[in-house]
Amino acid sequence: MDNYDRASIPSLADCLGAADETRELLMGRGCYAEIPALLGRLYQPRGVFLVSDENTWKAAGAGLAEILNGAGIPVEGELRFPASPRLHAEYACISAIKEKFSALPRPAVPVAIGGGTVNDLVKRAAAELKQSYLCVPTASSVDGYTAYGAAILYEGYTQTMPCPAPLALAAEPEVLAKAPPYLSSSGFGDLASKIIAGADWIISDTAGPLGAPGAERIDEKVWNMTQPGLAGYLERSTDAARGDSGAVIALFEALAITGFSMQTFKGSRPVSGSEHLFSHVWEMDDLSVDGVPVTHGHKVSIGTLASAACYEIFFADPSGPPSPPGGYTRPSLPQRLDAVSAAFEGGRSRDLVVKTAGEKYMDDATVKRVREAVTDNYRELRDRVLARLPPYGKLKDMLGRALCPLKPETIGLSRTDAIATARRAQMIRNKYCLLDLVWDMGLMETVLARFEDSAEYLR
Ligand SMILES: [Zn+2]
């Protein structure tokens, strides 16, 4: 057990109180009826601008519009994206929202009615329009509802674009419970990823004082918001995708808390680690199955299993990490930049990734310090990390019970390609995690070869 974990677990209300952008979260049966009063309390214009897609309009938008009409709140305009093809969080949709909003006859409060994609689109559009928005989530599918920033596909690259979290949210349990099962299992995958994010934060906390780029120290208050209560929340939300309303609510609450932790930390470190780097690469690759894009949370589920496998391989031996292959020499900066450039050949994001690779490349003295510190303190580090990670088989069982994908083939990838993604995942962000440590120790190929040979991992 980590020292931090001895603290009491903050409640949802405590976490909302710590967040500095979101002021209110309405939750509970019939809570849409409180939205007119909420609008009067927190927002400036009287009218609203409703953004949804055809599915989320049916699930929540139509009922909400009726309540607003009944309360005399004018609906100044509405934008309903088609249900098919499935909406993408791409910048063109933000432009469409802004265009429609700017043509409204009177000022209005943007209202995002939908899942993570609609919310991210409205969040960024509202920020560019300098408006506060209201979020009405229709599924427990992502942690992004209450988070600072939006994941938007821009110039071929999924980027976290800065923008404030919603000023308020209204989550109706009946709507969340009726969401399609694949959305709730996606949310569960996104929640399970916090297991890896916690382990990666320990790695980052270890490398940070030694000067490793992108290595953030553990912030105890934020850590306590997400880590000590995580196992309990995962347990209570396992049946969310089976439509169990209690489980769906527990899942929403846990995801909301992780979003509040990002607001408090002003970054994604508390809730996103190597597993999200895998998923970001697959987002850049537009991963889809039979033309349908794979959800964020399902990519994250496979990323979580892949990262857990890398952890077990790296820390397999209680006496020390694996040794680099004989004759290994660390690539020089120009060699490294060439390799990164080749790995993203033909991709629109290549220049950005090469720039990041340059920023995160460590000088020889720092690498030496990190390697020595990890080797010298290996047992303690191993204990701390393994205390956070359930054994791979248990993690897989839990994701399976929650109806998350367990094999790369389910999300349209071969096992070999999924494993090979680790190389590119390590290149794309300057945010120190296990993949960086593995690379800095000269062990990437050793770990991936053992991963490939394993009869258990990603099978
Ligand atoms: Zn996520």
Residues whose N, C-alpha, C, O or C-beta is under 5 A from the ligand:
A	BS01	ZN	D190
